[in-house]
Amino acid sequence: MRGAMSFCRRMMCVSLLLGAGVSDAAAVTVQNLRIWRAPDHTRLVFDLSGPVSHQLFELSNPDRLVLDLDGATLRGKLPSMDDSGPYLRQIRSGVPKQGVLRIVLDLKQPVRPRTFVLTPNRIYGHRLVTDLYAPDAEGEVGPVDRTPPPPKRSSIIVVAIDAGHGGEDAGAVGRRGTQEKRITLSVATELQRLVDRDPAMRAVMIRKSDYYVSLRHRIALARRHQADVFISIHADAFPKRSVQGSSVYALSQRGASSEAARWLADKENTADLIGGVSLRDKDDLLAKVLWDLSMTKTVSDSLILAQDVLDELGKIGRLHRKRVEQAGFVVLKSPDIPSVLVETAFISNPSEERLLRSRKHRRRVANAIYQGVKRYFRRFPSRVARGAGDNEYVVKDGDSLSAIAAKYGTSVNRLKRVNNLNGDVIRQGQKLRIPVDEEG
């Protein structure tokens, strides 16, 4: 009898343990939280053990965002906010009622939130993503920047350098765990160094660190800085690991045609300059003709630039194709900036992954791209965008002539001469003419 009771107790314990295991397995676990900070927003990524339903609501006085995750539990602790950025003060968690995990984001200022879920990919499992934008942000491109860009000086070649992927988007991953986003940023940084050392050039980095920039915002940033060329850097992958070599892409004509309708339908885009001409006041037919003319020339210039870069890459390593390829990549769809996409190597190829992990090789790749850009502008110096004349600047509190001159790449004496100034004193609200072209 005693043995039978002991056996029953043991079976009850096993049943309770099994029951607890089933209950835990049914709950979704928040396994980790990663925070990515971009110039225009902060992204929080919650790693989950499975799909989850959630609700988001905002509270004020003080400003907070609340995420309620149904049937979820937290594993471990949320990260401390040592570097909280412009929006986040701290992150807390709680259980307002059984079966609900509450995540509270204490904010430094009001934000415009955006939240969505992501299904598993080759690197991450299920994820819940929350983006925090400034309240006046538009779409997914972050805050509206209404500051006019610095005037374009005709003597300086502006090179927009786009490191592919970033943040939550790691891109391709090599056999040794090498992430494409880190390789592209490293090559882009080396290219920036070379470009900025050249007195005839200036680099604009589309992505400066490990965060994601939407594809169309990459184009917008290049146009915002009045870039003369756009270079997007990537590291390809292919299921067959023996495939190797560098490639350079320009936009296909099919991709250009499909972009026309989208561009012309966008009121913000039609307000932009295409080849120096605004489309806002043109009828639909004329706007389409002007857009087609601009895009045709841009694709033609892109093919020449791509060939020059490809030829230079061929001097340092194997080419996957000996001719420029064309595709409908979104980042190549600027209608007035020659744009190319460089696949530096196949990160899926073990030997090329090993090369990409070498800083020496990344510098060689960056130098090849730089030499290709130089070669293009030596052959076609007229491809550099020209300034449209002097610009006007309104003096702000704390401004000085020397600071304004440095900002716009001119001299104090030239500023004084253009504006008929006898001394160095300027006043807030005063309008100054900014010379675009330096005297030769």
N, C-alpha and C positions, 0 to 999 in steps of 0.2 A: 504494500500500500504506500509506504513511504517513498519507495522508488518510483511508483506511478506518479505521486504528487510532484516529486522533483522533476520528472520528465515533463509534466504539464507546465511547471513554472518555466522550464527552459524553453519550451515551445512558445509560451506567451511572450517571453523576451525576444525571441527571434521574430515573432509576428510584429511586435512593436517596432523593432529595428527596421524590418522590411517596410512597414507602413511609413516610418519616418523617411526612409530612402525614397519611396515613391512620391511623398509630398515634396521633398526637396527637389527631386528631378522635375516635378511639374512646374516649379517656380522658375521664373527668369532671374538670372543673377546679373547685376551690374558688376562687371569684373574689373573695369579700369576706366579712367577718365583721362583723355589727352586734350591739351589746349594748344591751339595754333593761333598765333597773332599776326595778322596781316596789317598793312598800313590803314586799310579802310574798314576792317571788321575783326572780330574775335570769334573763333570757331571752337566749340566744345564738342568732343566726340566721346560718347559713352559706349564702351565695348560691352556687348550683351551676350549671354549664353544662348539666346534665342530671340524670336520676334516678340515685340511688346506693343501694346496699345498705350497711348499716353495723352495727357491733356496739358495744355500750356495756358497760364493766365498771368496777368500783370497786376501788381499792387503798387500803391504810391504811399508817400509819407511814412517811411522812406521808400525809395524805389526798389522794387524787387520783381524778379521773375520766378514763377513757381512751376515746376514740372512734376506732375503726378504720373507715376508708372504703375499700371495695374498688374498685380500678381508678381511684383518684382522684389528682390531683396538686394542689399548692398554687401559685397564681399570686401572686407578690409575698410580702409579709411579713404575719404576724398583727399585730393592733394591740397597742401597748404598753398596760399597765394602769396608767395614771396615776390613775384613779379606780376602784378595783377593787370597791368595795362590800363587803358583809359576807361574801361567799362566795369570790370569786375572788382568788387571789394573783397568778398569772400564767398565760399560755397558751403552750404549746410545741408544736412539730410535729416529726415524724421519719418515717423509712421503715423499719419493723422488718423488712420483707421486700418483695421486688419486687412491685409491683402493689397495695400497701397504704399509704395515707396515715394516719399516726397523729397525732391531736390529743390532747394531754395538758392537762388543766385542773388546775393546782395549787391546792388549796383551803385556806382559812383555818380551816375547820371542816367536820365531816361534813354532807352534804346528802342530800336525797331527790331524785334526778334523774328527769326525764321527758323522753323524746325521741320525735320523730315527724317525718315528712316532709310537705312541702306541695307541691302541684302549682302550675304558673304561674297567675298572675292578671293583671289589667290593668296592674299596676305591677311585680311581681317575677316572676322565673322560678322554677325549681326551688329548694327550700330544705330544709335540715335544721335542725330546731329542737330546742334542748336547754334545758329549764327546770330551774332549781335552786331547790328549796324547803328550808325548815328540816326537820329529821328528823321533827318532830311535826306536820307539815302534813297536812291532810285533803283528799283530792280535789284540785281545782284552785283552791281558794280560799285557799291559803297557810296560815301558821301559825295554830294555834288560839289565840284570844285569850280567856282565861278571866277577864280583868279585868271586873268589872261596870261597865256604862256609868254615867256621871254621872246622878244623879236628874233626872227631867224636871221642870222648873219650869213651872207652868201659865201663867205670864205671858210666856213666851218662845216664839215660833213658830220651830220648827226647819225650815229649808228644805234638803232634800238636792238638790244640783246635780250632775247627771250629764253630763259632756262625752262625747258619743258617740265610739266607736271609740278609737284610741290604739295606740301602739307599732307592731307589725307590721301591724295593721289600720288602713290609712290612710282607709278609708271611700271616699266618692265623690271624684273628681278633676275639677277644672274644666279648661276648654280651655287656660288659661294655667298649668296645673300646680298650682293651688291645692288643697291637701289638706283634706278635710272634718275630719279629726282636729284640725288646727291651728286651724281656724275655730271649731269647737265649744269647744275649750279656752279660746280667747280670749274668746268670748261668756260662757262659764261663769265665767271669772275676773272679768269686768266685773260680772256678776250677783252674784257673791260680794261684791265691793266694796260694791255698793249695799245688799245685805241686811245685811252686818255694820255698816254705818253706821246702820242703823235700830235704835234701842234696843229695839224690840219683837221683833226677829228675830235669828236666828243661822244662819249658813250652814255646811253640811257638804259639802265637796267629795269626790265619789266618786272622781274621778281628778284628781290635782294636777299631773301633768306628762305627758310622752309615754311612756306605757306602757299595756298592755292590761289591762282588768279583765273577767273573764267576766260574762256578762249576769246570771246568777243571783246572783253575788257582789255585783253592784251593788245588787240588792234587799236582800241580807243586810246590807250596810253601812248602808243607809238605816234598816233596822229596828234595827240595832245602836245607832244614834245616836238612836233614837226620833223619827224625822222626822215632822213633821206633814203635809208634802207632798213629792212627789218630782218634779223637773223634769228630763227628759232632753232634751238639746239636739243637734240634727242639722242637716244641710244636704243637701237631697234632690238626686237626679239623675234624669234621664229622657232616653231616646234622642233625643226630639224637642227640640231646643235652644230652641225658642220657648216651651216650657212654663215658667211662672214663678209666683211668689207663695208666701206663707207658709201653713202648715197646722198644725193642732194636733190630736193624736190622744188618745183615751182608750181603755181596754180594751173590746173587744167582749164581749157576753154569751157568745158561743161560746167565746172565749178564756178567760173566767172559768170556764165549766163544765169545759173540758178541763183546767184547772189543778187543780181540786178533788181529783181522784183522786191526782194526783202529790203534792200537798201532804199529804194525809191519810195517804199511804203512807210518808211520810218521818218516821222517828221523831224526828229533830232538830226538824223543823218542828212536829210535834204537841206538842212540849214548849214551844213558844213561846206567847205570849199572842196571842189573836185577839180584838180588841175588849175586852181586859182579862180574858179568860177563858182558862184553860189547857185544851187539848184532850186532854192526856195521860191524864187519869183518866176520860174520857167514853167511852161505848160508840160503836160505829161510826156508828150512825144519828144519835145526838144530836150527835156531832162534825160530821157532814156538815151537819146543820141549822144549827148554830152557824156553821160556815164559810160556808154559803150566805148567811145573814143578814148576816154581816160583809162578804162580797164584794159583795153587792147594794148595800149602803149605800156601800161604797167606790167602786164604779163610778159610782153616782149622784153622789157628791161630785166624782169626777174629771171628769164631764161638765160640772158647773157651773164648776169651776176652769178647765177647758179653754176654755170659752166666754168667761170673763173674760179669759184671756190672749189668745185670738183677737181679741176686740174691741179690746184695746190694740194688738195688732200691726197691725190694720186702720187705726189712726190714723197709722202711720208708713210704710205701703207697701201694695202690692197683696197681696190674699189669693188663694190658689189655690182655696180653697173658703170660702164665707161661713158655713159651719156646721162644727161639730166632727165629725171623722171618727172611726171606731172600727175597731180592728184588734187582732190577737192578739199584739202585740209582747211579748216575754218580759219586758222591763224594766218593763212596766206591771202585772205580775201579782202585786203585793203585795196580800194580802187585807185589810190594815188601814191602808194609807197612800194617800190620793188621789194618783194618778200620771198625769202627762201627758207626751206626747212632742211636742216643738216642732220642726217642720221650718222653720228660719228663712228659707230661700229655696232656689231651685234652683241649685246650684253649677254645673250643666251649662248654664245660661243665661248667655251672655256678659255681659249687662248686670248680672245679679244676682251673678255671680262678681265683677265689678268692685266692686259695693257691699260684698260680703262681705270684700273685701281692704282696705276702708276701716275704720280703727279708729273713726272717728266714727260710721259706720253700725252697727258692732258694738255700740257703746255705746248707740245708740238702740234696738237690738233687746233688749239686756239690760234697759234701762229699761222697755220695754214689758212684758217678762215680769214684772219686779219689780212694776210697777203692777197687772198682772193678779192677782198673788198677794195684794197688799195689798187689792185690790177684793174678792177672795173672802173674806178674813178680816174685812173690815169688814162684809160682809153676813152672815157666819156665824161670829161670834166663838166660838161653842160648839164649832166644829170643831177647836179647839186641844186636843191631848191633855192630859189632866189627870194630875198626879202622884198616886201612891197613898199618900201619907203620908211620914213621916220614914224615912230610910235609915240603915243602920249602916255605919260606917267603922272599920277596924282600923288604928291608928297604926303607921306604919313608921319604921324608923331614919332620922333626918334630917328627919322631918316637923315642921312648926310650925303653930300655929293659923292664922296669917296665910296660909300656903301652902294649907292645907286649905280655908279660907274662900274664897280666890280660885278654887280649882279647882271648887268647887261653887256659886259665885255667891252666897254669903251673906256675912255680916259676922262678925268675930271676936266682937263683943259678943253676937250672936245665938247663935253656937256655944257661948259660955260660959254663956249663960242657959239654953239647952235642956239642957245637960249638967251644970248646977249646979257650974261651975268657978269658983273664987275667984281663980285666977291664970292665968298664961299657960303654965305648965309642963304638958307632957303626956309620957307615957312610951310606949315601944315596946310594942305589944300591947294597949294600952288601946283600948276600944271607945267610939266617939263616935256620938251620934245626929246625923244631918245633916238639917236642916230643908229640906223640898222647897219649900214656899211661903213667900215672904217676907211679913212682916207688912204689911198695907196701912194 
